[in-house]
Amino acid sequence: MGLPKRKVSHARQGDRRSHHALALPSLVECSHCHAMKRSHHVCPSCGYYDGRQAVELKKKGGEAAS
């Protein structure tokens, strides 16, 4: 089994982990309601995707929106 000959310095350790940072998702404007949404996803505000109603959103009372 291989063992390290020397301690790995903090700089080398940081270089190895330089790609582990989290990135924020890129947002685009919804063409229907103009809210910010993730690209290639259904708009969580209005339920539209690609110019059509993709999902029916529910009201907070549990009834379907009309």
Order of alpha helices (4+ residues) and beta strands (2+ residues): alpha-beta-beta-beta-beta
